[in-house]
Amino acid sequence: MGRCSQNFAQMACRPSGCLSAHARHAHLPASWLLHDTQSFWLRTLALTHDNYVAEANLGEFLFNQGRSDEAANHFRAALAIRPQGMIANLNLGAYEDRRGNLPAAIDHYQMVINHAGDVGMRATAYGSLGFVYRQMGQSMKAKQCFETALTLAPERTRAMIGLGLVAQDSGDLAAAVRWYSRAVATQPGDVASLLLAQALQREAFSLTRRQFTSASRARRRISPERRKKRSRYSPANEER
């Protein structure tokens, strides 16, 4: 896979958490979101004790602001209160995933898969786990995770892209094109569109190369005598 394909694949692989506090309050003014959300949860933590919800939501807010190390501290605090907290596990898994701490990311994603009652959250965890396994070179496990994610949530384009990448890794460009096409049809986006265009280009190049190789082999099977006969009856000779 070329460098440009790898960059877009990395964007597709980037772990995603569940709905953030920002997303849940998207109708509120930006100034409130950037200031009052953080102040609200900090005030809540100051006034309460062992508040899982406040720790998890503050962590989500900070994570979406790019303050991932601060966010991770709050996710860990949330899990100290409630070890099977799904939001904190999913987001801490995403944090460890981005840091390259893949064994820790797997543990957190598996916790969500094994205990989450919400189907969408489990689908997200399966999709993220699929990309972790792909990074580790375990393509079969990655494929199984992406397929399970789609079984749980058939419209998950990230899982479709994951299956396309696994297919392309194995050299199955036709399957990769099918998955990227499905992702684009389900939810058009830059990542899926570029991966599809590049896969189509590589597939066309591969087909041309196969056709050229097949023609070369066929030509080599023609005996020298038959080649001479063909050359006698070529259009150039007829004009002489």
SEPAVEX-272869 format. One record per residue (C-alpha): residue number from 1; x, y, z. Coordinates in Angstrom, 1 decimal, m for minus. Example, Ala and Ser with C-alpha at 12.3 -4.5 7.8 and 13.67 -1.06 7.14 Angstrom:
// residues 2
nr = 1; X = 12.3; Y = m4.5; Z = 7.8
nr = 2; X = 13.7; Y = m1.1; Z = 7.1
This chain:
// residues 240
nr = 1; X = 0.0; Y = 0.0; Z = 0.0
nr = 2; X = 1.4; Y = 3.4; Z = m1.0
nr = 3; X = 2.3; Y = 6.2; Z = 1.5
nr = 4; X = m0.9; Y = 8.1; Z = 0.7
nr = 5; X = m3.0; Y = 5.0; Z = 1.2
nr = 6; X = m1.3; Y = 4.4; Z = 4.5
nr = 7; X = m2.0; Y = 7.9; Z = 5.7
nr = 8; X = m5.7; Y = 7.6; Z = 4.9
nr = 9; X = m5.8; Y = 4.1; Z = 6.3
nr = 10; X = m4.3; Y = 5.5; Z = 9.6
nr = 11; X = m7.1; Y = 8.1; Z = 9.6
nr = 12; X = m9.6; Y = 5.3; Z = 9.2
nr = 13; X = m8.0; Y = 3.2; Z = 11.9
nr = 14; X = m7.9; Y = 6.1; Z = 14.4
nr = 15; X = m9.9; Y = 4.8; Z = 17.4
nr = 16; X = m13.2; Y = 6.5; Z = 18.1
nr = 17; X = m14.9; Y = 6.6; Z = 21.5
nr = 18; X = m18.6; Y = 6.9; Z = 22.2
nr = 19; X = m20.7; Y = 10.1; Z = 22.1
nr = 20; X = m18.9; Y = 12.8; Z = 23.9
nr = 21; X = m20.3; Y = 15.5; Z = 26.1
nr = 22; X = m19.6; Y = 17.9; Z = 23.3
nr = 23; X = m21.8; Y = 15.9; Z = 20.9
nr = 24; X = m24.6; Y = 15.6; Z = 23.4
nr = 25; X = m24.7; Y = 19.4; Z = 23.9
nr = 26; X = m24.1; Y = 20.4; Z = 20.3
nr = 27; X = m27.1; Y = 22.8; Z = 20.3
nr = 28; X = m25.4; Y = 25.0; Z = 23.0
nr = 29; X = m23.2; Y = 28.0; Z = 22.3
nr = 30; X = m19.5; Y = 27.2; Z = 21.6
nr = 31; X = m18.3; Y = 29.4; Z = 24.5
nr = 32; X = m20.5; Y = 27.3; Z = 26.9
nr = 33; X = m19.1; Y = 24.1; Z = 25.5
nr = 34; X = m15.5; Y = 25.2; Z = 25.8
nr = 35; X = m15.7; Y = 26.7; Z = 29.3
nr = 36; X = m18.8; Y = 25.8; Z = 31.2
nr = 37; X = m18.8; Y = 22.1; Z = 30.5
nr = 38; X = m15.4; Y = 21.7; Z = 32.1
nr = 39; X = m16.3; Y = 24.0; Z = 34.9
nr = 40; X = m19.5; Y = 22.1; Z = 35.6
nr = 41; X = m17.9; Y = 18.7; Z = 35.9
nr = 42; X = m15.0; Y = 20.1; Z = 37.9
nr = 43; X = m17.5; Y = 21.7; Z = 40.3
nr = 44; X = m19.4; Y = 18.5; Z = 40.4
nr = 45; X = m16.3; Y = 16.5; Z = 41.4
nr = 46; X = m15.5; Y = 19.1; Z = 44.1
nr = 47; X = m18.9; Y = 18.7; Z = 45.6
nr = 48; X = m19.3; Y = 14.9; Z = 45.3
nr = 49; X = m17.4; Y = 11.8; Z = 46.2
nr = 50; X = m16.5; Y = 8.9; Z = 43.9
nr = 51; X = m18.6; Y = 10.3; Z = 41.1
nr = 52; X = m18.1; Y = 8.0; Z = 38.1
nr = 53; X = m20.3; Y = 10.0; Z = 35.8
nr = 54; X = m18.5; Y = 13.3; Z = 36.4
nr = 55; X = m15.1; Y = 11.7; Z = 36.0
nr = 56; X = m16.1; Y = 9.9; Z = 32.7
nr = 57; X = m17.8; Y = 13.0; Z = 31.2
nr = 58; X = m15.0; Y = 15.3; Z = 32.1
nr = 59; X = m12.5; Y = 12.8; Z = 30.6
nr = 60; X = m14.6; Y = 12.7; Z = 27.4
nr = 61; X = m14.7; Y = 16.5; Z = 27.2
nr = 62; X = m10.9; Y = 16.8; Z = 27.6
nr = 63; X = m10.3; Y = 13.9; Z = 25.2
nr = 64; X = m12.3; Y = 15.7; Z = 22.5
nr = 65; X = m10.3; Y = 18.9; Z = 23.1
nr = 66; X = m7.1; Y = 17.1; Z = 22.4
nr = 67; X = m6.0; Y = 17.0; Z = 26.0
nr = 68; X = m5.7; Y = 13.2; Z = 26.0
nr = 69; X = m3.3; Y = 12.8; Z = 28.9
nr = 70; X = m5.5; Y = 14.8; Z = 31.2
nr = 71; X = m8.5; Y = 12.9; Z = 29.9
nr = 72; X = m6.8; Y = 9.6; Z = 30.7
nr = 73; X = m6.4; Y = 10.5; Z = 34.3
nr = 74; X = m10.1; Y = 11.1; Z = 34.6
nr = 75; X = m10.9; Y = 7.8; Z = 32.8
nr = 76; X = m8.6; Y = 5.9; Z = 35.2
nr = 77; X = m10.3; Y = 7.7; Z = 38.2
nr = 78; X = m13.7; Y = 6.7; Z = 36.8
nr = 79; X = m12.6; Y = 3.0; Z = 36.5
nr = 80; X = m11.2; Y = 3.1; Z = 40.1
nr = 81; X = m14.8; Y = 3.8; Z = 41.1
nr = 82; X = m16.5; Y = 1.5; Z = 38.6
nr = 83; X = m14.1; Y = m1.0; Z = 37.0
nr = 84; X = m16.7; Y = m2.1; Z = 34.5
nr = 85; X = m17.8; Y = 1.4; Z = 33.4
nr = 86; X = m18.3; Y = 1.1; Z = 29.7
nr = 87; X = m17.7; Y = 4.8; Z = 28.7
nr = 88; X = m14.5; Y = 5.0; Z = 30.6
nr = 89; X = m13.2; Y = 1.6; Z = 29.3
nr = 90; X = m14.1; Y = 2.5; Z = 25.7
nr = 91; X = m12.3; Y = 5.9; Z = 25.8
nr = 92; X = m9.3; Y = 4.6; Z = 27.8
nr = 93; X = m9.0; Y = 1.9; Z = 25.2
nr = 94; X = m8.9; Y = 4.6; Z = 22.5
nr = 95; X = m6.3; Y = 6.5; Z = 24.4
nr = 96; X = m4.0; Y = 3.4; Z = 24.8
nr = 97; X = m4.6; Y = 2.6; Z = 21.2
nr = 98; X = m3.4; Y = 6.0; Z = 20.0
nr = 99; X = m0.3; Y = 5.7; Z = 22.3
nr = 100; X = 0.5; Y = 2.3; Z = 20.7
nr = 101; X = m0.1; Y = 0.4; Z = 24.0
nr = 102; X = m2.1; Y = m2.3; Z = 22.2
nr = 103; X = m2.3; Y = m4.9; Z = 24.9
nr = 104; X = m3.9; Y = m2.4; Z = 27.3
nr = 105; X = m6.2; Y = m1.2; Z = 24.5
nr = 106; X = m7.3; Y = m4.8; Z = 23.9
nr = 107; X = m8.1; Y = m5.3; Z = 27.6
nr = 108; X = m10.4; Y = m2.2; Z = 27.6
nr = 109; X = m12.1; Y = m3.0; Z = 24.4
nr = 110; X = m12.7; Y = m6.6; Z = 25.5
nr = 111; X = m14.3; Y = m5.3; Z = 28.7
nr = 112; X = m16.8; Y = m3.3; Z = 26.7
nr = 113; X = m17.5; Y = m6.3; Z = 24.4
nr = 114; X = m18.1; Y = m8.6; Z = 27.3
nr = 115; X = m20.2; Y = m6.4; Z = 29.5
nr = 116; X = m21.8; Y = m3.6; Z = 27.5
nr = 117; X = m25.6; Y = m3.9; Z = 27.1
nr = 118; X = m25.7; Y = m1.2; Z = 24.4
nr = 119; X = m25.3; Y = m2.8; Z = 21.0
nr = 120; X = m23.8; Y = 0.3; Z = 19.4
nr = 121; X = m21.1; Y = 0.5; Z = 22.0
nr = 122; X = m20.2; Y = m3.1; Z = 21.5
nr = 123; X = m20.1; Y = m2.5; Z = 17.7
nr = 124; X = m17.7; Y = 0.4; Z = 18.3
nr = 125; X = m15.5; Y = m1.8; Z = 20.6
nr = 126; X = m15.4; Y = m4.6; Z = 18.0
nr = 127; X = m14.4; Y = m2.1; Z = 15.2
nr = 128; X = m11.7; Y = m0.6; Z = 17.3
nr = 129; X = m10.4; Y = m4.0; Z = 18.3
nr = 130; X = m10.3; Y = m5.0; Z = 14.6
nr = 131; X = m7.9; Y = m2.2; Z = 13.9
nr = 132; X = m5.7; Y = m3.1; Z = 16.8
nr = 133; X = m5.4; Y = m6.7; Z = 15.5
nr = 134; X = m4.7; Y = m5.4; Z = 12.0
nr = 135; X = m1.8; Y = m3.3; Z = 13.5
nr = 136; X = m0.5; Y = m6.5; Z = 15.1
nr = 137; X = m0.6; Y = m8.4; Z = 11.8
nr = 138; X = m3.5; Y = m10.7; Z = 13.0
nr = 139; X = m5.6; Y = m10.3; Z = 9.9
nr = 140; X = m8.1; Y = m13.1; Z = 10.6
nr = 141; X = m8.9; Y = m11.8; Z = 14.1
nr = 142; X = m9.2; Y = m8.3; Z = 12.6
nr = 143; X = m11.6; Y = m9.6; Z = 9.9
nr = 144; X = m13.7; Y = m11.4; Z = 12.5
nr = 145; X = m14.0; Y = m8.2; Z = 14.6
nr = 146; X = m15.1; Y = m6.1; Z = 11.7
nr = 147; X = m17.6; Y = m8.6; Z = 10.6
nr = 148; X = m19.1; Y = m8.8; Z = 14.1
nr = 149; X = m19.2; Y = m5.0; Z = 14.3
nr = 150; X = m21.3; Y = m5.0; Z = 11.1
nr = 151; X = m23.5; Y = m7.8; Z = 12.3
nr = 152; X = m24.3; Y = m5.6; Z = 15.4
nr = 153; X = m24.5; Y = m2.4; Z = 13.5
nr = 154; X = m24.8; Y = m2.9; Z = 9.7
nr = 155; X = m24.3; Y = 0.8; Z = 8.8
nr = 156; X = m20.8; Y = 1.1; Z = 10.5
nr = 157; X = m18.7; Y = 2.5; Z = 7.6
nr = 158; X = m15.5; Y = 2.2; Z = 9.8
nr = 159; X = m15.9; Y = m1.5; Z = 9.9
nr = 160; X = m16.5; Y = m1.6; Z = 6.2
nr = 161; X = m13.2; Y = 0.3; Z = 5.6
nr = 162; X = m11.5; Y = m2.1; Z = 8.0
nr = 163; X = m12.6; Y = m5.1; Z = 5.9
nr = 164; X = m11.5; Y = m3.3; Z = 2.8
nr = 165; X = m8.0; Y = m2.7; Z = 4.3
nr = 166; X = m7.7; Y = m6.4; Z = 5.4
nr = 167; X = m8.7; Y = m7.5; Z = 1.9
nr = 168; X = m6.2; Y = m5.1; Z = 0.3
nr = 169; X = m3.5; Y = m6.3; Z = 2.7
nr = 170; X = m4.0; Y = m9.8; Z = 1.4
nr = 171; X = m3.9; Y = m8.7; Z = m2.2
nr = 172; X = m7.7; Y = m9.2; Z = m2.8
nr = 173; X = m8.3; Y = m5.8; Z = m4.5
nr = 174; X = m11.7; Y = m6.9; Z = m5.9
nr = 175; X = m13.0; Y = m7.4; Z = m2.3
nr = 176; X = m11.3; Y = m4.2; Z = m1.1
nr = 177; X = m13.1; Y = m2.3; Z = m3.9
nr = 178; X = m16.5; Y = m3.8; Z = m2.9
nr = 179; X = m16.0; Y = m2.8; Z = 0.8
nr = 180; X = m14.8; Y = 0.7; Z = 0.0
nr = 181; X = m17.7; Y = 1.1; Z = m2.4
nr = 182; X = m20.2; Y = 0.0; Z = 0.2
nr = 183; X = m18.7; Y = 2.4; Z = 2.7
nr = 184; X = m18.9; Y = 5.3; Z = 0.3
nr = 185; X = m22.5; Y = 4.4; Z = m0.6
nr = 186; X = m23.5; Y = 4.2; Z = 3.1
nr = 187; X = m21.8; Y = 7.4; Z = 4.2
nr = 188; X = m19.7; Y = 9.3; Z = 1.7
nr = 189; X = m16.4; Y = 10.5; Z = 3.2
nr = 190; X = m12.9; Y = 11.5; Z = 2.1
nr = 191; X = m11.1; Y = 8.5; Z = 3.6
nr = 192; X = m13.3; Y = 5.8; Z = 2.0
nr = 193; X = m13.5; Y = 7.7; Z = m1.3
nr = 194; X = m9.7; Y = 8.0; Z = m1.6
nr = 195; X = m9.1; Y = 4.4; Z = m0.6
nr = 196; X = m11.7; Y = 3.4; Z = m3.2
nr = 197; X = m10.1; Y = 5.5; Z = m5.9
nr = 198; X = m6.6; Y = 4.1; Z = m5.2
nr = 199; X = m7.8; Y = 0.5; Z = m5.0
nr = 200; X = m9.5; Y = 0.9; Z = m8.4
nr = 201; X = m6.4; Y = 2.3; Z = m9.8
nr = 202; X = m4.3; Y = m0.5; Z = m8.4
nr = 203; X = m6.9; Y = m3.1; Z = m9.6
nr = 204; X = m6.8; Y = m1.6; Z = m13.2
nr = 205; X = m3.0; Y = m1.7; Z = m13.2
nr = 206; X = m3.0; Y = m5.3; Z = m11.9
nr = 207; X = m5.4; Y = m6.3; Z = m14.6
nr = 208; X = m3.3; Y = m4.7; Z = m17.4
nr = 209; X = m0.2; Y = m6.4; Z = m16.1
nr = 210; X = m1.9; Y = m9.8; Z = m16.0
nr = 211; X = m3.1; Y = m9.2; Z = m19.6
nr = 212; X = 0.3; Y = m8.3; Z = m20.7
nr = 213; X = 1.9; Y = m11.3; Z = m19.0
nr = 214; X = m0.7; Y = m13.6; Z = m20.6
nr = 215; X = m0.1; Y = m12.2; Z = m24.0
nr = 216; X = 3.7; Y = m12.5; Z = m23.6
nr = 217; X = 3.3; Y = m16.2; Z = m22.6
nr = 218; X = 1.1; Y = m16.9; Z = m25.5
nr = 219; X = 3.5; Y = m15.3; Z = m27.9
nr = 220; X = 6.4; Y = m17.4; Z = m26.5
nr = 221; X = 4.4; Y = m20.5; Z = m27.2
nr = 222; X = 4.2; Y = m19.7; Z = m30.9
nr = 223; X = 7.0; Y = m21.6; Z = m32.8
nr = 224; X = 9.5; Y = m19.6; Z = m34.8
nr = 225; X = 8.1; Y = m21.2; Z = m38.0
nr = 226; X = 4.6; Y = m19.9; Z = m37.2
nr = 227; X = 5.9; Y = m16.5; Z = m36.5
nr = 228; X = 7.6; Y = m16.4; Z = m39.9
nr = 229; X = 4.3; Y = m17.4; Z = m41.6
nr = 230; X = 2.4; Y = m14.7; Z = m39.7
nr = 231; X = 5.0; Y = m12.0; Z = m40.7
nr = 232; X = 4.6; Y = m13.0; Z = m44.4
nr = 233; X = 0.9; Y = m12.2; Z = m44.3
nr = 234; X = 1.2; Y = m9.0; Z = m42.2
nr = 235; X = m0.5; Y = m5.9; Z = m43.7
nr = 236; X = 3.0; Y = m4.4; Z = m44.3
nr = 237; X = 3.9; Y = m7.3; Z = m46.6
nr = 238; X = 0.6; Y = m7.1; Z = m48.5
nr = 239; X = 1.3; Y = m3.5; Z = m49.5
nr = 240; X = 4.7; Y = m4.5; Z = m51.1
